[in-house]
Amino acid sequence: MPQTGTVPLDYRMIIMEEDRFIPPGSRVRLDSLVDENDQPISEYGVVVHCWFEKEMRMFDCCVAFFGEKFPEGKPTGEVYLLQYASAALTVLPA
């Protein structure tokens, strides 16, 4: 696989959304992951906080992720917080 510096280049291309503020409470999907068979998978979550990051010159979001689907009612699995650029997230209908 070709390399640039120390970061390997991958043949997969991630299509990014536009950089924008995503209001807290918005339901989002992250599509940049692949499973052990190299098949694309998505993770679903809710934006907790979003802000403009001056150093990166783009919006950054803290998202509570539930995994491969939204729970119905109280989450039964692990909920985890991750930080992603808003451009990496797809906003879903409420």
Phi and psi in degrees as a GROMACS rama.xvg file:
@    title "Ramachandran Plot"
@    xaxis  label "Phi"
@    yaxis  label "Psi"
@TYPE xy
-60.4593  152.186  PRO-2
-129.51  147.449  GLN-3
-122.496  113.889  THR-4
61.5548  -123.533  GLY-5
-108.801  2.6958  THR-6
-101.023  114.366  VAL-7
-67.6831  141.161  PRO-8
-85.1352  141.166  LEU-9
-112.031  151.884  ASP-10
-74.7122  -18.2331  TYR-11
-78.4485  142.719  ARG-12
-116.168  127.88  MET-13
-94.9064  120.247  ILE-14
-84.5314  118.719  ILE-15
-96.1559  144.869  MET-16
-77.1964  176.051  GLU-17
-70.859  152.877  GLU-18
-73.6979  125.217  ASP-19
-161.208  160.084  ARG-20
-73.6583  131.991  PHE-21
-113.25  117.877  ILE-22
-62.4004  141.81  PRO-23
-54.6649  142.409  PRO-24
95.1815  -11.1775  GLY-25
-71.0822  137.701  SER-26
-83.5463  132.503  ARG-27
-134.49  162.89  VAL-28
-128.874  138.578  ARG-29
-110.209  121.305  LEU-30
-109.298  16.6006  ASP-31
-94.5159  14.1192  SER-32
-108.863  155.123  LEU-33
-130.751  151.618  VAL-34
-88.651  -174.34  ASP-35
-63.8423  -18.0047  GLU-36
-97.8813  13.681  ASN-37
65.5372  24.8317  ASP-38
-95.9331  139.789  GLN-39
-65.5612  139.771  PRO-40
-131.588  157.269  ILE-41
-118.603  151.965  SER-42
-120.564  145.679  GLU-43
-117.201  141.071  TYR-44
-159.206  -174.578  GLY-45
-127.726  132.353  VAL-46
-67.628  128.41  VAL-47
-94.2216  -40.6907  VAL-48
-156.789  145.512  HIS-49
-139.998  138.363  CYS-50
-149.201  160.372  TRP-51
-86.184  121.123  PHE-52
-94.0256  107.259  GLU-53
-60.071  -41.1859  LYS-54
-64.3056  -36.4703  GLU-55
-90.7035  -15.3339  MET-56
57.8631  43.9594  ARG-57
-158.834  168.289  MET-58
-81.6231  140.723  PHE-59
-123.021  143.983  ASP-60
-131.477  143.008  CYS-61
-98.5968  124.591  CYS-62
-124.357  134.075  VAL-63
-88.7647  112.124  ALA-64
-97.7304  143.382  PHE-65
-108.03  -10.6902  PHE-66
113.374  -144.19  GLY-67
-81.6001  1.97985  GLU-68
-163.248  159.627  LYS-69
-75.6793  141.025  PHE-70
-74.4444  155.212  PRO-71
-99.1177  112.77  GLU-72
78.6655  -145.678  GLY-73
-66.3708  131.17  LYS-74
-62.3883  135.086  PRO-75
-97.4894  -21.3591  THR-76
-99.7346  -171.839  GLY-77
-75.8221  133.726  GLU-78
-104.97  132.772  VAL-79
-134.365  145.026  TYR-80
-98.4825  129.512  LEU-81
-135.181  156.988  LEU-82
-111.068  127.448  GLN-83
-137.918  150.577  TYR-84
-63.7606  142.023  ALA-85
-61.3687  -28.2899  SER-86
-65.1159  -20.0507  ALA-87
-85.6593  -6.74045  ALA-88
-108.534  140.231  LEU-89
-101.469  123.456  THR-90
-79.0246  131.197  VAL-91
-103.151  156.288  LEU-92
-61.2321  147.987  PRO-93
